[in-house]
Amino acid sequence: MSAEANAPTASEYIVHHLTHWQNKPQTEIVDFSVFNIDSLFFSILLGVVGCFFLWKAARGVTSGVPGRFQAAVEILLEMVDGQAKAIVHNANSRKLVTPLALVVFVWIFLMNAMDLLPLDLLPELWALAYGAAGYDPSHAYLRVVPTADLSVTMGLSVSVLFICIFYNIKIKGMGGWAHELVSAPFGTSKNPVFAVILGIINIAEQLISFVAKTVSHGMRLFGNMYAGELVFMLIALLGGAWAFSTDPSTSLMLMLLHVVAGWAWAVFHIIIILLQAFVFMMLTLVYIGQAHDAH
């Protein structure tokens, strides 16, 4: 009875799990002085882990019959390289673009896969460590899925935007890209007045296009992973309701719902994890490929 009385409500449980470990409380909607330490920690850690395994695969490559790990990495590399060749037609650029796309896929897949860990495992371990250090464990906030953090996904999409700008300038030159900004997609005119009007319309459309692609690129990944995280929280609440249920028939129903829903959503979420990593990688290649194309 005491445990039930001290248990958080459903809304308190969700709010706690949706609160980041931050360097200071956020008081504004946009505050670049606030850092989500948990997202930074897990994204950097998983990036290092992903690069380590790719480095290990490259270091241990053999010309004979490959092992399962080497074969899996080779299949993944061939898939990414095939997509890069189909989208980015500049052979010199692919020397950088293909490894970039491979790292993006592996990194985002690993960050997405954190959603498959038991929801309360790492947060509870963090709360124990927090309490052992003499702090209030109820204030031990930890979110372990970096891609369910909008600042991470938008940071990734903005990085892709900078890469696209770099290739626009590298391939077309500053003058060529500047000309494209004011002449595409609606063309230009020999009449000075119409040329100015079309130039303003063209550059406005180009800027809107860059912003829209960047925002949708980051928001798509964030929205899917955030929604998946919420569903896992709701399934976990079914387990909590089962634990505190006193009616045998209700308890059995809640247990079955918790187990079946948890299993079904985890299996389905594996597809989402892979699909979102693939979609983000493909859009990265598409946007970089567009930077190579002249209008």
C-alpha positions as CSV (number, residue, x, y, z in Angstrom):
1,M,0.0,0.0,0.0
2,S,2.9,2.3,0.9
3,A,4.6,1.6,-2.5
4,E,1.3,2.4,-4.3
5,A,0.9,5.6,-2.4
6,N,4.4,6.8,-3.3
7,A,4.2,5.7,-6.9
8,P,4.1,8.6,-9.4
9,T,0.9,9.2,-11.4
10,A,0.9,8.3,-15.1
11,S,1.4,12.0,-16.1
12,E,4.2,12.4,-13.6
13,Y,5.9,9.2,-14.9
14,I,5.8,10.4,-18.5
15,V,6.9,14.0,-17.7
16,H,9.8,12.6,-15.7
17,H,10.9,10.4,-18.6
18,L,10.6,13.2,-21.0
19,T,12.8,15.6,-19.0
20,H,16.4,15.9,-20.1
21,W,19.5,16.0,-17.9
22,Q,20.5,19.6,-18.6
23,N,23.3,21.9,-17.5
24,K,20.6,24.4,-16.3
25,P,16.8,24.7,-16.4
26,Q,15.4,25.9,-19.7
27,T,13.3,29.1,-19.4
28,E,12.7,29.9,-23.1
29,I,11.6,27.9,-26.1
30,V,14.9,28.6,-27.8
31,D,17.9,28.9,-25.5
32,F,21.3,27.9,-27.0
33,S,23.0,28.2,-23.6
34,V,21.1,25.0,-22.4
35,F,22.7,21.7,-23.2
36,N,21.0,18.3,-23.0
37,I,23.9,16.4,-21.4
38,D,22.2,13.0,-21.8
39,S,21.7,13.5,-25.6
40,L,25.3,14.7,-26.0
41,F,26.7,11.8,-24.0
42,F,24.8,9.0,-25.7
43,S,25.1,10.5,-29.2
44,I,28.9,10.9,-28.9
45,L,29.3,7.5,-27.2
46,L,27.3,5.7,-30.0
47,G,29.2,7.7,-32.7
48,V,32.5,6.5,-31.3
49,V,31.2,2.9,-30.9
50,G,29.9,2.9,-34.5
51,C,33.2,4.3,-35.9
52,F,35.1,1.7,-33.9
53,F,33.2,-1.2,-35.3
54,L,33.5,0.1,-38.8
55,W,37.3,0.7,-38.3
56,K,37.6,-2.9,-36.8
57,A,35.8,-4.3,-39.9
58,A,38.1,-2.4,-42.3
59,R,41.2,-3.4,-40.3
60,G,40.3,-7.1,-40.2
61,V,39.2,-7.4,-43.9
62,T,40.5,-10.5,-45.7
63,S,40.6,-11.5,-49.3
64,G,39.4,-15.0,-48.4
65,V,36.0,-16.2,-47.2
66,P,34.8,-13.3,-45.0
67,G,33.4,-13.9,-41.5
68,R,29.8,-13.0,-40.7
69,F,30.7,-9.5,-39.3
70,Q,32.9,-8.7,-42.3
71,A,30.2,-10.0,-44.7
72,A,27.5,-7.9,-43.0
73,V,29.6,-4.7,-43.2
74,E,30.5,-5.4,-46.9
75,I,26.8,-5.9,-47.7
76,L,26.0,-2.6,-45.9
77,L,28.8,-0.8,-47.7
78,E,27.8,-2.1,-51.1
79,M,24.2,-0.9,-50.5
80,V,25.3,2.6,-49.4
81,D,27.8,2.8,-52.3
82,G,25.2,1.7,-54.8
83,Q,22.8,4.4,-53.6
84,A,25.6,7.0,-53.7
85,K,26.6,6.1,-57.3
86,A,22.9,6.4,-58.4
87,I,22.4,9.8,-56.8
88,V,25.8,11.6,-56.7
89,H,27.4,11.4,-60.2
90,N,30.7,13.0,-59.3
91,A,33.2,10.1,-58.7
92,N,35.6,12.4,-56.8
93,S,32.9,13.5,-54.4
94,R,31.8,9.9,-53.7
95,K,35.2,9.3,-52.0
96,L,33.8,11.4,-49.2
97,V,30.1,11.0,-49.7
98,T,29.9,7.2,-49.4
99,P,31.8,7.0,-46.1
100,L,29.7,9.9,-44.8
101,A,26.5,8.2,-45.7
102,L,27.7,4.9,-44.2
103,V,28.6,6.7,-40.9
104,V,25.2,8.5,-40.9
105,F,23.3,5.3,-41.3
106,V,25.2,3.4,-38.7
107,W,25.2,6.3,-36.2
108,I,21.5,7.0,-36.5
109,F,20.6,3.3,-36.4
110,L,22.6,2.9,-33.1
111,M,20.9,6.0,-31.6
112,N,17.5,4.8,-32.7
113,A,18.2,1.3,-31.2
114,M,18.5,2.8,-27.7
115,D,14.7,2.8,-27.8
116,L,14.8,-1.0,-27.6
117,L,16.4,-1.0,-24.1
118,P,14.0,-1.5,-21.2
119,L,12.5,1.9,-20.6
120,D,13.5,2.2,-16.9
121,L,16.8,0.4,-17.0
122,L,19.3,3.2,-17.5
123,P,17.2,5.9,-15.8
124,E,16.9,3.7,-12.7
125,L,20.6,3.0,-12.6
126,W,21.2,6.7,-13.0
127,A,18.8,7.5,-10.1
128,L,20.6,5.0,-7.9
129,A,24.0,6.6,-8.7
130,Y,22.4,10.0,-8.2
131,G,21.0,9.0,-4.8
132,A,24.3,7.4,-3.8
133,A,26.0,10.8,-4.5
134,G,23.8,12.5,-1.9
135,Y,21.3,14.1,-4.3
136,D,17.5,13.6,-4.6
137,P,17.0,10.6,-6.9
138,S,13.6,11.9,-8.0
139,H,15.6,14.7,-9.8
140,A,17.8,12.2,-11.7
141,Y,16.6,12.9,-15.3
142,L,18.0,10.8,-18.1
143,R,16.7,10.3,-21.7
144,V,18.7,7.6,-23.6
145,V,17.4,8.0,-27.2
146,P,19.3,10.9,-28.7
147,T,17.2,11.0,-31.9
148,A,14.1,11.6,-29.7
149,D,15.7,15.0,-28.9
150,L,14.8,17.7,-31.5
151,S,18.2,19.5,-30.9
152,V,20.1,16.4,-32.0
153,T,18.1,15.7,-35.1
154,M,18.0,19.4,-36.2
155,G,21.8,19.5,-35.5
156,L,22.3,16.6,-37.9
157,S,20.0,18.2,-40.6
158,V,21.8,21.6,-40.3
159,S,25.1,19.8,-40.6
160,V,23.8,18.2,-43.9
161,L,22.8,21.7,-45.0
162,F,26.3,23.0,-44.4
163,I,27.7,20.1,-46.4
164,C,25.3,20.9,-49.3
165,I,26.4,24.5,-49.3
166,F,30.0,23.4,-49.3
167,Y,29.4,21.2,-52.4
168,N,27.4,23.9,-54.1
169,I,30.4,26.2,-53.8
170,K,33.0,23.5,-54.6
171,I,31.3,22.2,-57.7
172,K,29.8,25.4,-59.2
173,G,32.1,28.0,-57.7
174,M,30.9,31.0,-55.6
175,G,29.9,32.9,-58.8
176,G,28.1,29.9,-60.3
177,W,26.1,29.1,-57.2
178,A,25.2,32.8,-56.7
179,H,24.0,32.9,-60.3
180,E,21.9,29.8,-59.7
181,L,20.4,31.3,-56.6
182,V,19.0,34.2,-58.6
183,S,18.2,32.3,-61.9
184,A,16.7,29.0,-60.8
185,P,14.1,27.6,-60.9
186,F,12.1,30.3,-62.8
187,G,14.9,31.5,-65.1
188,T,15.8,35.1,-65.8
189,S,15.0,37.8,-68.3
190,K,16.8,40.2,-70.6
191,N,14.6,43.0,-69.4
192,P,16.3,44.6,-66.3
193,V,13.1,45.1,-64.4
194,F,11.9,41.6,-64.9
195,A,15.3,40.2,-64.2
196,V,15.4,41.9,-60.8
197,I,11.8,40.7,-60.0
198,L,12.6,37.1,-61.1
199,G,15.9,37.3,-59.2
200,I,14.1,38.2,-56.0
201,I,11.5,35.4,-56.5
202,N,14.2,32.9,-57.4
203,I,16.4,33.6,-54.3
204,A,13.3,33.6,-52.1
205,E,12.3,30.2,-53.4
206,Q,15.8,28.8,-53.0
207,L,16.0,30.0,-49.4
208,I,12.6,28.6,-48.6
209,S,13.6,25.3,-50.2
210,F,16.8,25.1,-48.1
211,V,14.9,25.9,-44.9
212,A,12.1,23.5,-45.7
213,K,14.4,20.6,-46.6
214,T,16.5,21.1,-43.4
215,V,13.5,21.4,-41.1
216,S,11.7,18.4,-42.6
217,H,14.9,16.4,-42.6
218,G,15.3,16.8,-38.8
219,M,11.7,16.8,-37.8
220,R,10.9,13.6,-39.7
221,L,13.4,11.6,-37.6
222,F,12.6,13.3,-34.4
223,G,8.8,12.9,-34.8
224,N,9.0,9.1,-35.4
225,M,11.4,8.4,-32.6
226,Y,9.6,10.7,-30.1
227,A,6.3,9.0,-30.9
228,G,7.9,5.6,-30.5
229,E,9.3,6.6,-27.1
230,L,5.9,7.7,-26.0
231,V,4.3,4.4,-27.0
232,F,6.9,2.5,-25.0
233,M,6.0,4.7,-22.0
234,L,2.3,3.9,-22.3
235,I,3.1,0.2,-22.5
236,A,5.3,0.5,-19.4
237,L,2.3,2.2,-17.6
238,L,0.3,-0.9,-18.4
239,G,3.0,-2.9,-16.5
240,G,2.7,-0.5,-13.6
241,A,-1.1,-0.8,-13.6
242,W,-0.7,-4.6,-13.6
243,A,1.7,-4.5,-10.7
244,F,-0.7,-2.5,-8.5
245,S,-3.9,-4.2,-9.6
246,T,-5.8,-6.1,-6.9
247,D,-8.5,-7.6,-9.1
248,P,-7.3,-11.0,-10.6
249,S,-9.2,-10.7,-13.9
250,T,-8.1,-7.1,-14.4
251,S,-4.6,-8.0,-13.4
252,L,-4.5,-10.9,-16.0
253,M,-5.8,-8.7,-18.7
254,L,-3.3,-5.9,-18.0
255,M,-0.4,-8.4,-17.9
256,L,-1.4,-9.9,-21.3
257,L,-1.8,-6.4,-22.8
258,H,1.6,-5.3,-21.4
259,V,3.4,-8.4,-22.7
260,V,1.7,-8.6,-26.1
261,A,1.8,-4.9,-26.8
262,G,5.4,-4.6,-25.6
263,W,6.5,-7.5,-27.8
264,A,4.5,-6.3,-30.9
265,W,5.6,-2.7,-30.6
266,A,9.3,-3.8,-30.1
267,V,9.2,-5.9,-33.2
268,F,7.5,-3.2,-35.3
269,H,9.9,-0.6,-33.9
270,I,12.8,-2.5,-35.2
271,I,11.5,-1.8,-38.7
272,I,11.0,1.9,-37.8
273,I,14.6,2.1,-36.4
274,L,16.1,0.7,-39.6
275,L,13.7,2.6,-41.9
276,Q,14.4,6.0,-40.3
277,A,18.1,5.5,-40.4
278,F,17.8,4.6,-44.1
279,V,15.5,7.5,-44.9
280,F,17.8,10.0,-43.2
281,M,20.8,8.6,-45.1
282,M,18.9,8.6,-48.4
283,L,17.8,12.2,-48.0
284,T,21.3,13.2,-47.1
285,L,22.5,11.7,-50.4
286,V,19.7,13.3,-52.3
287,Y,20.4,16.8,-51.0
288,I,24.1,16.4,-51.6
289,G,23.3,15.1,-55.1
290,Q,21.1,18.1,-55.8
291,A,24.1,20.3,-54.7
292,H,26.1,18.7,-57.6
293,D,23.4,19.3,-60.2
294,A,23.3,22.6,-62.2
295,H,20.0,24.2,-63.0
